Amino acid sequence: MSDETSNLAEIEKHREKIDEIDRQLVALLNKRASHSLVIRGLKPGARMGLYDARREEEIFEKIEALNEGPLYNEYLREIYATILKVSKETPSV
């Protein structure tokens, strides 16, 4: 087997693993969104505002503490900022 063929086979194996991880990520993001929507519905009854900057900072701190790389904390913060933004903009069902 040539180096090119070997490399192509290795790339395909990694792409299959990425595809499976993407499947899991989509499922997990939707589970997270479901919990977020429930919390949003409960906040008025708990006399809480819909936006909680302190809670967002807690989330950032937790994900940074969990981070073992190779992603830098600033990149994870950016990803989570987008997740939180989308969560706020997702209509209740």
N, CA, C and O atoms as CSV, one atom per row, in Angstrom:
chain,resi,resn,atom,element,x,y,z
A,1,MET,N,N,0.851,-1.191,0.000
A,1,MET,CA,C,0.000,0.000,0.000
A,1,MET,C,C,0.887,1.242,0.000
A,1,MET,O,O,1.809,1.353,0.808
A,2,SER,N,N,0.611,2.154,-0.891
A,2,SER,CA,C,1.416,3.376,-0.984
A,2,SER,C,C,1.105,4.309,0.183
A,2,SER,O,O,0.082,4.179,0.855
A,3,ASP,N,N,2.017,5.250,0.402
A,3,ASP,CA,C,1.791,6.248,1.449
A,3,ASP,C,C,0.498,7.008,1.199
A,3,ASP,O,O,-0.264,7.287,2.124
A,4,GLU,N,N,0.260,7.340,-0.074
A,4,GLU,CA,C,-0.955,8.095,-0.413
A,4,GLU,C,C,-2.213,7.295,-0.066
A,4,GLU,O,O,-3.153,7.827,0.524
A,5,THR,N,N,-2.220,6.030,-0.431
A,5,THR,CA,C,-3.373,5.170,-0.135
A,5,THR,C,C,-3.538,5.002,1.370
A,5,THR,O,O,-4.654,5.043,1.888
A,6,SER,N,N,-2.442,4.817,2.053
A,6,SER,CA,C,-2.470,4.674,3.511
A,6,SER,C,C,-2.995,5.945,4.178
A,6,SER,O,O,-3.810,5.881,5.099
A,7,ASN,N,N,-2.525,7.087,3.707
A,7,ASN,CA,C,-2.976,8.363,4.273
A,7,ASN,C,C,-4.456,8.590,4.001
A,7,ASN,O,O,-5.188,9.054,4.875
A,8,LEU,N,N,-4.898,8.263,2.783
A,8,LEU,CA,C,-6.318,8.428,2.451
A,8,LEU,C,C,-7.187,7.533,3.336
A,8,LEU,O,O,-8.249,7.953,3.795
A,9,ALA,N,N,-6.737,6.306,3.572
A,9,ALA,CA,C,-7.483,5.384,4.445
A,9,ALA,C,C,-7.537,5.923,5.872
A,9,ALA,O,O,-8.570,5.844,6.537
A,10,GLU,N,N,-6.426,6.464,6.329
A,10,GLU,CA,C,-6.374,7.038,7.690
A,10,GLU,C,C,-7.290,8.256,7.798
A,10,GLU,O,O,-7.988,8.424,8.798
A,11,ILE,N,N,-7.289,9.095,6.782
A,11,ILE,CA,C,-8.184,10.259,6.760
A,11,ILE,C,C,-9.634,9.800,6.845
A,11,ILE,O,O,-10.423,10.371,7.597
A,12,GLU,N,N,-9.985,8.781,6.086
A,12,GLU,CA,C,-11.357,8.284,6.086
A,12,GLU,C,C,-11.761,7.762,7.468
A,12,GLU,O,O,-12.886,7.990,7.914
A,13,LYS,N,N,-10.846,7.065,8.141
A,13,LYS,CA,C,-11.141,6.569,9.504
A,13,LYS,C,C,-11.418,7.730,10.446
A,13,LYS,O,O,-12.359,7.675,11.237
A,14,HIS,N,N,-10.607,8.781,10.370
A,14,HIS,CA,C,-10.797,9.930,11.245
A,14,HIS,C,C,-12.094,10.669,10.895
A,14,HIS,O,O,-12.792,11.158,11.784
A,15,ARG,N,N,-12.406,10.747,9.624
A,15,ARG,CA,C,-13.661,11.402,9.227
A,15,ARG,C,C,-14.874,10.629,9.738
A,15,ARG,O,O,-15.868,11.236,10.137
A,16,GLU,N,N,-14.807,9.309,9.731
A,16,GLU,CA,C,-15.901,8.501,10.274
A,16,GLU,C,C,-16.070,8.772,11.763
A,16,GLU,O,O,-17.195,8.869,12.254
A,17,LYS,N,N,-14.962,8.894,12.478
A,17,LYS,CA,C,-15.032,9.197,13.917
A,17,LYS,C,C,-15.613,10.588,14.135
A,17,LYS,O,O,-16.420,10.789,15.043
A,18,ILE,N,N,-15.208,11.547,13.310
A,18,ILE,CA,C,-15.755,12.909,13.415
A,18,ILE,C,C,-17.256,12.901,13.147
A,18,ILE,O,O,-18.016,13.571,13.846
A,19,ASP,N,N,-17.685,12.144,12.135
A,19,ASP,CA,C,-19.116,12.058,11.836
A,19,ASP,C,C,-19.901,11.522,13.033
A,19,ASP,O,O,-20.989,12.014,13.332
A,20,GLU,N,N,-19.360,10.523,13.712
A,20,GLU,CA,C,-20.033,9.966,14.897
A,20,GLU,C,C,-20.055,10.989,16.038
A,20,GLU,O,O,-21.065,11.130,16.727
A,21,ILE,N,N,-18.962,11.689,16.232
A,21,ILE,CA,C,-18.913,12.728,17.271
A,21,ILE,C,C,-19.912,13.825,16.947
A,21,ILE,O,O,-20.598,14.315,17.844
A,22,ASP,N,N,-20.007,14.224,15.676
A,22,ASP,CA,C,-20.982,15.246,15.277
A,22,ASP,C,C,-22.406,14.785,15.588
A,22,ASP,O,O,-23.227,15.578,16.050
A,23,ARG,N,N,-22.700,13.511,15.339
A,23,ARG,CA,C,-24.031,12.967,15.660
A,23,ARG,C,C,-24.309,13.121,17.155
A,23,ARG,O,O,-25.395,13.541,17.553
A,24,GLN,N,N,-23.325,12.779,17.967
A,24,GLN,CA,C,-23.478,12.891,19.417
A,24,GLN,C,C,-23.612,14.350,19.848
A,24,GLN,O,O,-24.432,14.672,20.708
A,25,LEU,N,N,-22.809,15.231,19.254
A,25,LEU,CA,C,-22.865,16.655,19.604
A,25,LEU,C,C,-24.241,17.252,19.300
A,25,LEU,O,O,-24.788,18.007,20.105
A,26,VAL,N,N,-24.794,16.911,18.139
A,26,VAL,CA,C,-26.116,17.428,17.780
A,26,VAL,C,C,-27.148,16.961,18.802
A,26,VAL,O,O,-27.976,17.751,19.255
A,27,ALA,N,N,-27.101,15.687,19.163
A,27,ALA,CA,C,-28.045,15.164,20.160
A,27,ALA,C,C,-27.864,15.870,21.500
A,27,ALA,O,O,-28.849,16.237,22.141
A,28,LEU,N,N,-26.625,16.065,21.929
A,28,LEU,CA,C,-26.352,16.719,23.208
A,28,LEU,C,C,-26.750,18.195,23.188
A,28,LEU,O,O,-27.291,18.703,24.170
A,29,LEU,N,N,-26.488,18.880,22.083
A,29,LEU,CA,C,-26.879,20.288,21.984
A,29,LEU,C,C,-28.399,20.434,22.047
A,29,LEU,O,O,-28.908,21.373,22.660
A,30,ASN,N,N,-29.116,19.517,21.423
A,30,ASN,CA,C,-30.573,19.570,21.493
A,30,ASN,C,C,-31.081,19.253,22.893
A,30,ASN,O,O,-32.055,19.860,23.337
A,31,LYS,N,N,-30.446,18.313,23.603
A,31,LYS,CA,C,-30.812,18.038,24.999
A,31,LYS,C,C,-30.566,19.278,25.852
A,31,LYS,O,O,-31.398,19.647,26.681
A,32,ARG,N,N,-29.421,19.915,25.642
A,32,ARG,CA,C,-29.090,21.127,26.395
A,32,ARG,C,C,-30.132,22.209,26.128
A,32,ARG,O,O,-30.598,22.870,27.056
A,33,ALA,N,N,-30.497,22.389,24.859
A,33,ALA,CA,C,-31.485,23.398,24.491
A,33,ALA,C,C,-32.827,23.111,25.143
A,33,ALA,O,O,-33.512,24.038,25.575
A,34,SER,N,N,-33.211,21.850,25.221
A,34,SER,CA,C,-34.480,21.487,25.863
A,34,SER,C,C,-34.492,21.912,27.333
A,34,SER,O,O,-35.480,22.467,27.813
A,35,HIS,N,N,-33.407,21.652,28.037
A,35,HIS,CA,C,-33.325,22.055,29.451
A,35,HIS,C,C,-33.340,23.579,29.572
A,35,HIS,O,O,-33.970,24.132,30.474
A,36,SER,N,N,-32.647,24.245,28.665
A,36,SER,CA,C,-32.612,25.702,28.675
A,36,SER,C,C,-34.017,26.283,28.490
A,36,SER,O,O,-34.390,27.251,29.153
A,37,LEU,N,N,-34.790,25.681,27.580
A,37,LEU,CA,C,-36.156,26.157,27.345
A,37,LEU,C,C,-37.047,25.939,28.567
A,37,LEU,O,O,-37.890,26.782,28.876
A,38,VAL,N,N,-36.868,24.825,29.259
A,38,VAL,CA,C,-37.632,24.579,30.486
A,38,VAL,C,C,-37.277,25.626,31.527
A,38,VAL,O,O,-38.160,26.184,32.179
A,39,ILE,N,N,-35.983,25.894,31.686
A,39,ILE,CA,C,-35.541,26.905,32.649
A,39,ILE,C,C,-36.130,28.266,32.299
A,39,ILE,O,O,-36.603,28.989,33.175
A,40,ARG,N,N,-36.099,28.609,31.014
A,40,ARG,CA,C,-36.666,29.886,30.575
A,40,ARG,C,C,-38.141,29.995,30.982
A,40,ARG,O,O,-38.589,31.054,31.423
A,41,GLY,N,N,-38.879,28.916,30.835
A,41,GLY,CA,C,-40.290,28.925,31.209
A,41,GLY,C,C,-40.519,29.033,32.706
A,41,GLY,O,O,-41.548,29.548,33.143
A,42,LEU,N,N,-39.565,28.550,33.497
A,42,LEU,CA,C,-39.694,28.579,34.955
A,42,LEU,C,C,-39.234,29.894,35.581
A,42,LEU,O,O,-39.660,30.234,36.684
A,43,LYS,N,N,-38.388,30.622,34.904
A,43,LYS,CA,C,-37.797,31.834,35.481
A,43,LYS,C,C,-38.825,32.875,35.929
A,43,LYS,O,O,-38.685,33.414,37.027
A,44,PRO,N,N,-39.852,33.182,35.130
A,44,PRO,CA,C,-40.808,34.193,35.596
A,44,PRO,C,C,-41.481,33.807,36.920
A,44,PRO,O,O,-41.697,34.663,37.778
A,45,GLY,N,N,-41.808,32.533,37.083
A,45,GLY,CA,C,-42.419,32.077,38.329
A,45,GLY,C,C,-41.470,32.115,39.510
A,45,GLY,O,O,-41.905,32.137,40.661
A,46,ALA,N,N,-40.181,32.122,39.231
A,46,ALA,CA,C,-39.163,32.218,40.275
A,46,ALA,C,C,-38.699,33.662,40.440
A,46,ALA,O,O,-37.747,33.942,41.169
A,47,ARG,N,N,-39.390,34.579,39.750
A,47,ARG,CA,C,-39.063,36.006,39.775
A,47,ARG,C,C,-37.614,36.269,39.372
A,47,ARG,O,O,-36.899,37.064,39.981
A,48,MET,N,N,-37.223,35.565,38.322
A,48,MET,CA,C,-35.877,35.747,37.779
A,48,MET,C,C,-36.000,36.351,36.395
A,48,MET,O,O,-36.937,36.049,35.655
A,49,GLY,N,N,-35.044,37.211,36.048
A,49,GLY,CA,C,-34.993,37.744,34.695
A,49,GLY,C,C,-34.523,36.661,33.738
A,49,GLY,O,O,-33.927,35.665,34.149
A,50,LEU,N,N,-34.797,36.869,32.467
A,50,LEU,CA,C,-34.418,35.856,31.494
A,50,LEU,C,C,-32.909,35.799,31.275
A,50,LEU,O,O,-32.371,34.732,30.978
A,51,TYR,N,N,-32.215,36.935,31.416
A,51,TYR,CA,C,-30.767,36.971,31.216
A,51,TYR,C,C,-30.061,37.042,32.555
A,51,TYR,O,O,-30.417,37.852,33.412
A,52,ASP,N,N,-29.058,36.192,32.736
A,52,ASP,CA,C,-28.299,36.154,33.986
A,52,ASP,C,C,-26.812,36.131,33.651
A,52,ASP,O,O,-26.237,35.071,33.402
A,53,ALA,N,N,-26.195,37.317,33.648
A,53,ALA,CA,C,-24.773,37.442,33.295
A,53,ALA,C,C,-23.896,36.626,34.235
A,53,ALA,O,O,-22.890,36.058,33.811
A,54,ARG,N,N,-24.275,36.565,35.511
A,54,ARG,CA,C,-23.481,35.806,36.488
A,54,ARG,C,C,-23.487,34.315,36.141
A,54,ARG,O,O,-22.454,33.651,36.230
A,55,ARG,N,N,-24.650,33.790,35.747
A,55,ARG,CA,C,-24.754,32.386,35.376
A,55,ARG,C,C,-23.914,32.102,34.127
A,55,ARG,O,O,-23.252,31.068,34.044
A,56,GLU,N,N,-23.943,33.014,33.164
A,56,GLU,CA,C,-23.129,32.818,31.965
A,56,GLU,C,C,-21.651,32.760,32.324
A,56,GLU,O,O,-20.916,31.931,31.787
A,57,GLU,N,N,-21.213,33.620,33.216
A,57,GLU,CA,C,-19.803,33.603,33.625
A,57,GLU,C,C,-19.473,32.296,34.351
A,57,GLU,O,O,-18.379,31.756,34.183
A,58,GLU,N,N,-20.409,31.786,35.154
A,58,GLU,CA,C,-20.205,30.492,35.819
A,58,GLU,C,C,-20.020,29.379,34.779
A,58,GLU,O,O,-19.164,28.509,34.936
A,59,ILE,N,N,-20.820,29.419,33.734
A,59,ILE,CA,C,-20.707,28.412,32.676
A,59,ILE,C,C,-19.327,28.495,32.032
A,59,ILE,O,O,-18.673,27.471,31.831
A,60,PHE,N,N,-18.879,29.714,31.707
A,60,PHE,CA,C,-17.556,29.878,31.102
A,60,PHE,C,C,-16.464,29.351,32.022
A,60,PHE,O,O,-15.537,28.681,31.568
A,61,GLU,N,N,-16.569,29.649,33.308
A,61,GLU,CA,C,-15.565,29.179,34.260
A,61,GLU,C,C,-15.552,27.658,34.346
A,61,GLU,O,O,-14.487,27.046,34.420
A,62,LYS,N,N,-16.740,27.046,34.337
A,62,LYS,CA,C,-16.816,25.579,34.415
A,62,LYS,C,C,-16.207,24.929,33.185
A,62,LYS,O,O,-15.443,23.972,33.307
A,63,ILE,N,N,-16.533,25.433,32.002
A,63,ILE,CA,C,-15.985,24.790,30.800
A,63,ILE,C,C,-14.476,24.975,30.719
A,63,ILE,O,O,-13.768,24.092,30.234
A,64,GLU,N,N,-13.981,26.107,31.187
A,64,GLU,CA,C,-12.535,26.318,31.192
A,64,GLU,C,C,-11.857,25.374,32.175
A,64,GLU,O,O,-10.755,24.894,31.907
A,65,ALA,N,N,-12.502,25.098,33.316
A,65,ALA,CA,C,-11.938,24.169,34.289
A,65,ALA,C,C,-11.940,22.732,33.746
A,65,ALA,O,O,-11.069,21.933,34.090
A,66,LEU,N,N,-12.911,22.418,32.908
A,66,LEU,CA,C,-12.995,21.076,32.321
A,66,LEU,C,C,-12.047,20.888,31.138
A,66,LEU,O,O,-11.734,19.757,30.768
A,67,ASN,N,N,-11.598,21.972,30.553
A,67,ASN,CA,C,-10.829,21.917,29.320
A,67,ASN,C,C,-9.452,21.295,29.519
A,67,ASN,O,O,-8.651,21.761,30.329
A,68,GLU,N,N,-9.195,20.229,28.760
A,68,GLU,CA,C,-7.878,19.593,28.773
A,68,GLU,C,C,-7.169,19.747,27.431
A,68,GLU,O,O,-6.141,19.113,27.193
A,69,GLY,N,N,-7.720,20.594,26.547
A,69,GLY,CA,C,-7.098,20.847,25.258
A,69,GLY,C,C,-7.432,19.765,24.253
A,69,GLY,O,O,-8.026,18.750,24.617
A,70,PRO,N,N,-7.072,19.954,23.027
A,70,PRO,CA,C,-6.159,20.959,22.502
A,70,PRO,C,C,-6.798,22.329,22.252
A,70,PRO,O,O,-6.082,23.271,21.910
A,71,LEU,N,N,-8.106,22.472,22.410
A,71,LEU,CA,C,-8.721,23.791,22.206
A,71,LEU,C,C,-8.323,24.737,23.326
A,71,LEU,O,O,-8.296,24.348,24.493
A,72,TYR,N,N,-8.017,25.968,22.975
A,72,TYR,CA,C,-7.714,26.985,23.971
A,72,TYR,C,C,-9.013,27.431,24.636
A,72,TYR,O,O,-10.084,27.373,24.033
A,73,ASN,N,N,-8.902,27.877,25.890
A,73,ASN,CA,C,-10.073,28.345,26.624
A,73,ASN,C,C,-10.829,29.439,25.878
A,73,ASN,O,O,-12.060,29.456,25.881
A,74,GLU,N,N,-10.103,30.347,25.241
A,74,GLU,CA,C,-10.769,31.444,24.540
A,74,GLU,C,C,-11.641,30.919,23.398
A,74,GLU,O,O,-12.679,31.506,23.093
A,75,TYR,N,N,-11.224,29.815,22.765
A,75,TYR,CA,C,-12.032,29.245,21.684
A,75,TYR,C,C,-13.270,28.552,22.238
A,75,TYR,O,O,-14.353,28.650,21.662
A,76,LEU,N,N,-13.108,27.852,23.354
A,76,LEU,CA,C,-14.271,27.227,23.990
A,76,LEU,C,C,-15.257,28.285,24.464
A,76,LEU,O,O,-16.470,28.106,24.354
A,77,ARG,N,N,-14.741,29.369,24.982
A,77,ARG,CA,C,-15.609,30.467,25.421
A,77,ARG,C,C,-16.399,31.011,24.226
A,77,ARG,O,O,-17.588,31.310,24.344
A,78,GLU,N,N,-15.740,31.134,23.095
A,78,GLU,CA,C,-16.412,31.621,21.885
A,78,GLU,C,C,-17.507,30.646,21.434
A,78,GLU,O,O,-18.603,31.066,21.061
A,79,ILE,N,N,-17.205,29.355,21.469
A,79,ILE,CA,C,-18.195,28.338,21.101
A,79,ILE,C,C,-19.385,28.413,22.049
A,79,ILE,O,O,-20.534,28.405,21.608
A,80,TYR,N,N,-19.116,28.484,23.343
A,80,TYR,CA,C,-20.208,28.524,24.321
A,80,TYR,C,C,-20.975,29.841,24.265
A,80,TYR,O,O,-22.183,29.851,24.502
A,81,ALA,N,N,-20.320,30.925,23.964
A,81,ALA,CA,C,-21.029,32.198,23.796
A,81,ALA,C,C,-22.052,32.062,22.670
A,81,ALA,O,O,-23.165,32.578,22.769
A,82,THR,N,N,-21.672,31.370,21.611
A,82,THR,CA,C,-22.601,31.142,20.499
A,82,THR,C,C,-23.733,30.216,20.930
A,82,THR,O,O,-24.891,30.461,20.593
A,83,ILE,N,N,-23.416,29.164,21.664
A,83,ILE,CA,C,-24.460,28.253,22.167
A,83,ILE,C,C,-25.450,29.025,23.034
A,83,ILE,O,O,-26.660,28.849,22.896
A,84,LEU,N,N,-24.952,29.867,23.913
A,84,LEU,CA,C,-25.831,30.633,24.805
A,84,LEU,C,C,-26.664,31.640,24.015
A,84,LEU,O,O,-27.844,31.834,24.308
A,85,LYS,N,N,-26.068,32.271,23.034
A,85,LYS,CA,C,-26.800,33.225,22.193
A,85,LYS,C,C,-27.939,32.519,21.471
A,85,LYS,O,O,-29.068,33.009,21.456
A,86,VAL,N,N,-27.646,31.372,20.874
A,86,VAL,CA,C,-28.670,30.616,20.153
A,86,VAL,C,C,-29.753,30.138,21.124
A,86,VAL,O,O,-30.935,30.129,20.780
A,87,SER,N,N,-29.355,29.746,22.322
A,87,SER,CA,C,-30.341,29.305,23.317
A,87,SER,C,C,-31.318,30.427,23.649
A,87,SER,O,O,-32.517,30.194,23.803
A,88,LYS,N,N,-30.798,31.638,23.758
A,88,LYS,CA,C,-31.658,32.784,24.075
A,88,LYS,C,C,-32.601,33.108,22.922
A,88,LYS,O,O,-33.706,33.604,23.140
A,89,GLU,N,N,-32.165,32.828,21.695
A,89,GLU,CA,C,-32.950,33.184,20.516
A,89,GLU,C,C,-33.890,32.070,20.059
A,89,GLU,O,O,-34.750,32.294,19.207
A,90,THR,N,N,-33.728,30.856,20.629
A,90,THR,CA,C,-34.582,29.738,20.231
A,90,THR,C,C,-35.991,29.958,20.765
A,90,THR,O,O,-36.180,30.168,21.963
A,91,PRO,N,N,-36.974,29.911,19.877
A,91,PRO,CA,C,-38.348,30.117,20.350
A,91,PRO,C,C,-38.820,28.968,21.221
A,91,PRO,O,O,-38.444,27.816,21.004
A,92,SER,N,N,-39.633,29.282,22.191
A,92,SER,CA,C,-40.229,28.241,23.035
A,92,SER,C,C,-41.207,27.442,22.201
A,92,SER,O,O,-41.870,27.969,21.308
A,93,VAL,N,N,-41.282,26.162,22.511
A,93,VAL,CA,C,-42.217,25.300,21.762
A,93,VAL,C,C,-43.440,24.954,22.578
A,93,VAL,O,O,-44.321,24.240,22.099
